[in-house]
Amino acid sequence: MNRQRVIGRLICCVTGLVIASTCFVSVAPASEPTRAEVAETLRKACEFYSENCAKHGGYVWRYSKDLTLSEGEAATDADTIWVQPPGTPAIGEVYLNAYQTTGDPYYLDAAIETARSLVAGQLQSGGWYYAIYFSPEERAQRGYRDNSDFRPSRRRVDTRNKTVIDDDTTPSAIRFLARVDRELRFEDERIHDAVEFALDALLVAQYPNGGWMHNYNHHPTEHSIDAFPVLKAGYPESWSRQWLNDWPGVYFLNDNISGSMLETMLVAWEVYGDERYLDSARRTGEFFILAQMPEPQPAWAQQYDVSMHPCWDRKMEPPAISGLESQDTIEVLLLLYRMTGEERFLEPVPAAIDYLRRSLLPDGRLARFYELKTNRPLYVTSEYELTYDSSDTPSHYGFEFDSRLDQFQTELERLQREGPGEPRASVDDRIEQHVLRVMAAMDERGGWLEQVGLRAFPQAREGAYLSETFIENTTLLINYLRFADGLKQAPMN
């Protein structure tokens, strides 16, 4: 087992380091970009973002053309930043990757500033909420660790002290802070303490069966195995076809909640060498094994109740087998096998791939939901009623997704043939074409203005700077530099 390979693999997964997987248009490049030109473009892009888009050291999702308006999943003001990707931790990862690729201290300074903005938003419950508020009035009402006067509410829902695992919010913050902590040789006390405090809380929050909840409002206490027994997943005797608003879910795969926690614990293990984190990742893998449904649908649901039966969550998320979450789970199990070499984490994969192949829609895609036992694709109407018809679904939620089964099958066969370990990274021959297009699309300020509006500000119609675009384009530039001049070895640790 090689601890030193974990972050390299996760950088590869998160940033698209294996460039062969990127889509390109087949046109002949006008010329090849030089290393100096690419490095200059990267620096200009990061300077634009860090010096014009940062607020209190952090970031949001979108900025208006004149940079006066901004939003995450909701509108943000000058004193609000966003944690949920592609927010602050994701931007910080760009700076850190740029520093580790170029050695330019400018990027490390930007990464440290970004890390400190996250530290300022850590909650007494251990993790992070979707957003961080810096106005004195807002901070006085929230459970930040520096607010000693705050007393958490005992209400079930209290966003003032809510650690959110959902949407890779808290996990992404931990992964970034841990990497910065290591880069600083664990000498920045506030950053180091923030990571330890978060990881200690999450170790306690993990359920006895290895599963995870999507959020919690108080610093967690250990879960009783009597209250949360370790059971194998199974079909409920019956389930309501109407949403009951009763929220029975305990263990969540939705939005890759459990998978992002497994990857985060692997990063923590790689950075700190603490076997507790590897044990937590293994336990999450054991949960995935338990959560695999029996025949005739040997895949995974979005969420399970305490009896390990698929159950309702939100009104568009019925008890069902999930094509998307099942693919996410397969990907994470392949990762866990690569990192540990333990065959048990590979064993659920072949049956799941075979089942999902049998479940492909006529267009080759996968449905988000398949009805329990019948395996009929299941949808929700715009009025949130269950249906087998895909013609009237809510626009804010995805009900069909591309298949990744061929990729998984290829990797499964490689692992069965070669054993654990990472495949050799490869570079698409057409990367220069894409780099040239990205360089040409940059405006004079150093940004990439997209012809889209801001959802929270309909009046902002002149285009927007998107963090998602910044991350995608700078990551491409970093990868080009990383693999330039024949340096096409394994991903950087």
C-alpha positions in Angstrom: 0.0 0.0 0.0 1.5 3.3 -1.0 0.4 6.4 0.8 2.3 8.7 -1.5 0.1 7.9 -4.4 -3.3 9.0 -3.0 -3.2 12.7 -3.6 -1.7 12.3 -7.0 -4.6 10.1 -8.0 -7.1 12.5 -6.5 -5.6 15.4 -8.3 -5.9 13.4 -11.4 -9.5 12.6 -10.7 -10.6 16.1 -9.6 -8.7 18.2 -12.1 -8.6 15.9 -15.1 -4.9 15.3 -15.0 -5.2 12.3 -17.4 -5.6 14.6 -20.3 -6.5 11.9 -22.7 -10.1 12.0 -21.3 -10.6 15.6 -22.4 -12.7 16.3 -25.4 -11.1 18.2 -28.2 -12.2 19.5 -31.6 -9.9 18.1 -34.4 -8.4 21.2 -36.0 -4.8 21.8 -36.8 -3.1 24.1 -34.4 -1.6 27.4 -35.7 1.5 26.7 -33.7 2.7 25.0 -30.5 2.5 27.2 -27.4 5.8 27.6 -25.6 6.2 26.8 -22.0 6.9 30.4 -21.2 3.7 31.5 -23.0 1.6 29.0 -21.1 3.2 30.0 -17.7 2.6 33.6 -18.5 -1.1 32.9 -19.3 -1.5 30.9 -16.1 0.0 33.7 -14.0 -2.2 36.3 -15.6 -5.4 34.3 -15.0 -4.6 33.7 -11.4 -3.6 37.3 -10.8 -7.0 38.4 -12.3 -8.9 36.0 -10.0 -7.0 36.5 -6.8 -6.8 40.3 -7.1 -10.2 41.0 -8.5 -12.6 38.2 -7.5 -11.4 37.3 -4.0 -13.5 38.5 -1.1 -11.9 38.1 2.3 -9.6 35.6 0.6 -12.4 33.4 -0.6 -14.5 33.0 -3.8 -18.0 32.4 -5.2 -19.3 30.7 -8.3 -20.0 33.6 -10.7 -19.1 37.3 -11.1 -20.8 39.9 -13.3 -18.7 41.5 -16.1 -18.1 44.6 -14.0 -17.4 42.4 -10.9 -20.0 44.3 -8.8 -22.4 41.4 -8.5 -21.7 37.8 -7.5 -23.4 34.6 -6.6 -22.8 31.1 -5.3 -25.9 28.9 -5.3 -27.6 32.1 -4.1 -26.8 35.8 -4.3 -23.7 36.9 -2.4 -22.5 40.3 -1.2 -19.0 41.7 -0.6 -18.8 39.8 2.8 -20.0 36.4 1.7 -18.0 33.6 0.0 -18.9 30.1 -1.1 -17.4 26.8 0.1 -19.4 24.3 -2.0 -17.5 23.6 -5.3 -16.7 25.3 -7.6 -16.2 27.7 -4.7 -13.3 28.6 -2.4 -11.6 25.2 -1.9 -11.7 24.4 -5.6 -10.0 27.8 -6.4 -7.5 27.2 -3.7 -6.6 23.8 -5.3 -5.7 25.6 -8.5 -3.3 27.9 -6.7 -1.7 25.0 -4.9 -1.4 22.9 -8.0 0.1 25.9 -9.8 2.7 26.4 -7.1 3.6 22.7 -7.0 4.0 22.7 -10.8 5.9 26.0 -11.2 7.5 26.7 -7.8 6.3 30.4 -8.1 5.7 31.6 -4.5 2.9 33.9 -5.8 0.7 30.9 -6.0 1.5 29.6 -2.6 0.7 33.0 -1.1 -2.7 32.9 -2.9 -3.3 29.4 -1.6 -2.5 30.4 1.9 -4.8 33.4 1.8 -7.6 31.1 0.5 -7.0 28.6 3.2 -7.2 31.3 5.9 -10.6 32.4 4.5 -11.8 28.8 5.1 -10.4 28.6 8.6 -12.4 31.8 9.4 -15.6 29.9 8.4 -15.1 26.7 10.3 -18.0 25.9 12.6 -18.2 24.6 16.1 -19.8 21.5 14.7 -16.5 20.7 13.0 -17.0 21.5 9.4 -18.4 24.1 7.0 -21.7 25.4 5.8 -22.2 26.1 2.1 -21.3 29.8 2.6 -19.1 31.8 4.9 -20.2 35.2 6.2 -17.7 37.9 7.2 -20.0 40.8 8.1 -19.9 41.4 11.9 -23.6 41.2 12.2 -23.8 37.8 10.5 -20.8 36.4 12.3 -22.3 37.2 15.7 -25.3 35.0 14.9 -23.4 32.0 13.6 -21.5 29.1 15.3 -18.0 29.9 14.0 -15.2 28.7 16.2 -14.1 32.2 17.0 -17.6 33.1 18.3 -17.4 32.0 21.9 -20.8 33.6 22.7 -22.7 31.3 20.3 -25.0 28.7 21.7 -26.3 26.1 19.2 -30.0 25.6 18.9 -31.4 22.2 19.7 -33.8 22.5 16.7 -33.4 19.8 14.0 -32.6 22.4 11.3 -30.2 25.2 12.2 -28.0 26.4 9.4 -26.0 28.6 11.9 -23.9 25.7 13.0 -24.5 23.1 10.2 -21.7 21.0 9.0 -22.6 20.1 5.4 -21.0 17.0 3.8 -23.4 17.2 0.9 -22.1 18.5 -2.5 -18.5 17.9 -1.4 -18.7 21.0 0.8 -16.9 20.1 4.0 -14.9 17.3 2.3 -13.4 19.7 -0.3 -12.4 22.2 2.4 -10.6 19.5 4.4 -8.7 18.1 1.4 -7.5 21.5 0.4 -6.5 22.6 3.9 -4.7 19.3 4.5 -2.6 19.8 1.4 -1.8 23.4 2.3 -0.9 22.2 5.8 1.6 19.7 4.4 3.1 22.3 2.1 3.6 24.5 5.1 5.3 21.6 7.0 2.4 21.7 9.5 3.8 24.9 11.0 0.8 27.2 10.5 -1.0 26.5 13.8 -4.5 27.8 12.7 -4.6 25.8 9.5 -3.3 22.6 11.2 -5.7 22.9 14.1 -8.6 23.5 11.7 -7.9 20.2 9.8 -7.5 18.2 13.0 -10.6 19.6 14.5 -12.6 18.8 11.4 -11.2 15.3 11.0 -11.8 14.4 14.7 -15.4 15.5 14.4 -16.0 13.5 11.2 -14.4 10.3 12.6 -17.1 10.5 15.3 -19.9 11.3 12.9 -19.3 8.2 10.8 -21.9 5.5 11.5 -21.1 2.0 12.8 -21.7 0.5 9.4 -19.3 3.0 7.8 -22.0 5.2 6.2 -22.4 9.0 6.4 -25.2 11.5 6.9 -25.3 14.6 4.7 -25.2 17.2 7.5 -25.3 17.7 11.3 -25.9 20.7 13.5 -23.8 20.0 16.6 -20.4 18.6 17.3 -21.1 14.9 16.8 -21.1 12.2 19.5 -20.5 8.5 18.9 -23.4 6.6 17.4 -24.7 3.6 19.3 -24.6 0.3 17.3 -27.9 -0.6 19.1 -29.6 2.4 17.5 -27.8 2.0 14.2 -27.2 -1.7 13.6 -25.0 -3.0 10.9 -27.3 -4.6 8.3 -27.2 -5.7 4.7 -29.3 -3.7 2.3 -32.6 -5.2 1.2 -35.9 -4.3 -0.4 -38.7 -2.9 1.8 -41.9 -4.9 2.0 -43.7 -1.8 0.6 -43.0 1.8 -0.1 -45.2 4.8 -0.6 -45.5 6.2 -4.1 -46.2 9.6 -2.6 -43.6 11.8 -0.8 -44.5 11.8 2.9 -42.1 14.5 4.0 -40.9 12.3 6.8 -37.2 12.3 6.0 -36.3 8.7 7.1 -32.8 8.7 5.4 -29.8 8.0 7.6 -27.1 6.8 5.2 -26.5 8.8 2.0 -24.8 8.2 -1.4 -26.7 11.1 -3.0 -24.3 13.6 -4.7 -21.5 11.2 -3.8 -21.6 12.0 -0.1 -20.1 8.8 1.1 -17.6 8.7 -1.8 -16.3 12.2 -1.2 -15.8 11.3 2.5 -13.9 8.2 1.5 -11.6 10.2 -0.8 -11.1 12.8 1.9 -10.0 10.2 4.5 -7.6 8.8 2.0 -6.1 12.3 1.5 -5.9 12.7 5.3 -4.1 9.4 5.6 -1.7 10.3 2.9 -0.9 13.7 4.5 -0.8 12.7 8.1 0.0 9.0 8.1 -2.7 8.4 10.8 -4.2 4.9 10.4 -7.5 6.1 11.8 -8.2 7.8 8.4 -7.3 4.8 6.4 -9.6 2.7 8.7 -12.4 5.3 8.1 -12.0 4.9 4.3 -12.0 1.1 4.6 -15.2 1.3 6.7 -16.8 3.4 4.1 -15.9 0.8 1.5 -17.5 -1.8 3.8 -20.6 0.3 3.9 -20.7 0.3 0.1 -20.5 -3.5 0.2 -23.4 -3.7 2.6 -25.4 -1.1 0.6 -25.3 -3.1 -2.7 -28.8 -4.3 -3.3 -29.4 -8.0 -3.9 -30.6 -9.4 -7.2 -32.3 -8.5 -9.4 -30.7 -5.1 -9.0 -27.2 -5.4 -7.6 -26.4 -1.7 -7.5 -27.0 1.2 -5.1 -29.8 3.5 -4.0 -29.4 7.2 -3.2 -30.2 6.9 0.5 -31.2 4.2 3.0 -33.1 4.2 6.3 -31.8 2.7 9.5 -33.0 -0.7 8.3 -30.9 -0.3 5.2 -33.9 -0.1 2.9 -34.0 2.5 0.1 -36.2 5.4 1.2 -37.5 8.8 0.2 -35.5 11.9 0.7 -36.6 15.1 -1.2 -39.8 15.0 -3.1 -38.0 14.2 -6.4 -35.9 11.4 -4.8 -37.9 8.3 -4.3 -36.8 4.9 -3.0 -35.1 3.4 -6.1 -31.9 2.2 -7.6 -29.8 5.1 -8.8 -27.9 5.0 -12.1 -25.8 8.0 -11.2 -25.0 7.1 -7.6 -24.2 3.5 -8.6 -21.6 4.8 -11.1 -20.1 7.0 -8.5 -19.9 4.1 -6.1 -18.2 1.9 -8.7 -15.6 4.6 -9.3 -14.8 4.9 -5.6 -14.6 1.2 -5.1 -12.1 0.9 -7.9 -10.1 3.7 -6.2 -10.2 2.0 -2.9 -8.9 -1.3 -4.4 -6.1 0.6 -6.1 -5.1 2.2 -2.8 -5.4 -0.9 -0.5 -5.2 -4.0 -2.8 -8.0 -5.6 -0.8 -10.0 -7.8 -3.2 -13.3 -7.4 -1.2 -13.6 -3.8 -2.6 -13.5 -5.1 -6.1 -15.9 -7.9 -5.7 -19.2 -5.8 -6.0 -18.1 -4.2 -9.2 -18.6 -6.9 -11.9 -22.3 -7.6 -11.0 -23.0 -3.9 -10.8 -21.6 -3.2 -14.2 -23.5 -6.1 -15.7 -26.7 -4.9 -14.1 -26.3 -1.3 -15.3 -25.5 -2.5 -18.8 -28.8 -4.3 -18.8 -30.5 -1.2 -17.6 -29.2 1.3 -20.3 -31.9 3.4 -21.9 -32.4 3.1 -25.7 -30.0 6.1 -26.2 -27.3 4.5 -24.2 -27.7 6.6 -21.1 -28.7 5.6 -17.6 -31.8 6.8 -15.7 -31.3 8.4 -12.4 -33.9 6.1 -10.9 -35.0 2.6 -11.5 -38.1 1.3 -9.8 -37.4 -1.3 -7.1 -37.6 -4.9 -8.4 -39.4 -4.0 -11.7 -36.4 -2.0 -12.8 -38.6 0.4 -14.9 -37.0 3.8 -15.3 -38.7 6.1 -12.8 -39.2 9.9 -13.2 -40.9 12.7 -11.3 -43.3 15.2 -13.0 -43.0 18.9 -12.7 -45.7 18.6 -10.1 -43.5 16.0 -8.2 -45.6 12.9 -8.9 -44.0 9.6 -9.8 -44.3 8.5 -13.4 -42.6 6.3 -16.0 -42.7 9.1 -18.5 -39.7 11.4 -18.9 -41.4 14.1 -20.9 -42.4 16.4 -17.9 -39.6 16.4 -15.3 -38.4 19.4 -13.2 -35.7 21.4 -15.0 -33.6 21.9 -11.8 -32.8 18.2 -11.4 -31.1 15.6 -13.6 -33.0 12.4 -14.4 -30.7 10.8 -17.1 -26.9 10.7 -17.3 -24.2 9.5 -19.6 -22.9 6.0 -19.1 -19.3 5.5 -17.8 -19.5 1.8 -17.8 -17.0 1.2 -20.6 -14.4 3.2 -18.6 -15.1 1.2 -15.5 -15.0 -2.1 -17.4 -11.6 -1.2 -18.9 -10.2 -0.2 -15.5 -11.7 -3.3 -13.8 -10.0 -5.6 -16.4 -6.7 -3.8 -15.9 -6.8 -4.2 -12.1 -7.8 -7.8 -12.5 -4.8 -8.3 -14.8 -2.2 -6.1 -13.1 -3.3 -5.8 -9.5 -3.6 -2.6 -7.4 -1.8 0.6 -8.4 -2.4 3.5 -10.7 -2.4 3.3 -14.5 0.3 5.3 -16.3 -0.9 8.8 -17.0 -1.3 9.7 -20.7 -1.5 12.9 -22.6 -3.8 13.5 -25.6 -1.8 14.5 -28.6 -4.2 17.3 -29.3 -3.6 19.1 -26.0 -1.7 21.9 -27.8 -4.8 22.7 -29.8 -6.9 23.1 -26.7 -4.3 25.2 -24.8 -4.1 27.5 -27.8 -7.8 28.0 -27.8 -7.9 28.7 -24.1 -5.0 31.2 -24.5 -6.8 33.0 -27.4 -10.1 33.2 -25.5 -8.6 35.0 -22.5 -9.6 38.7 -22.4 -7.3 41.6 -21.6 -8.0 41.4 -17.9 -6.9 37.8 -17.7 -10.3 36.2 -17.4 -12.6 34.2 -19.6 -15.9 36.0 -20.0 -18.8 33.6 -20.6 -21.9 34.8 -22.4 -24.2 33.9 -19.6 -26.1 35.8 -17.0 -26.3 35.5 -13.2 -29.3 33.6 -11.9 -29.7 35.8 -8.9 -29.3 39.0 -10.9 -31.4 39.0 -14.1 -30.2 42.6 -14.8 -26.6 41.3 -15.3 -26.8 40.4 -19.0 -23.4 41.4 -20.3 -21.7 38.1 -19.5 -20.1 36.6 -16.4 -16.8 35.2 -15.1 -17.4 31.7 -13.9 -15.2 29.9 -11.3 -16.0 26.7 -13.1 -14.4 28.1 -16.3 -11.4 29.5 -14.4 -10.8 26.1 -12.8 -11.2 24.1 -16.1 -8.9 26.4 -18.1 -6.2 27.0 -15.5 -6.1 23.2 -14.8 -5.5 22.6 -18.5 -2.6 25.1 -18.4 -1.2 23.5 -15.3 -1.4 20.0 -16.8 0.3 21.2 -20.0 3.2 22.6 -17.9 3.3 19.5 -15.8 3.7 17.3 -18.8 5.7 19.6 -21.0 9.3 18.9 -22.1 8.8 15.1 -22.0 7.8 15.1 -18.3 5.0 12.5 -18.9 5.5 10.5 -15.8 2.9 9.7 -13.1 0.9 12.5 -11.6 2.7 14.8 -9.2 2.2 14.1 -5.4 
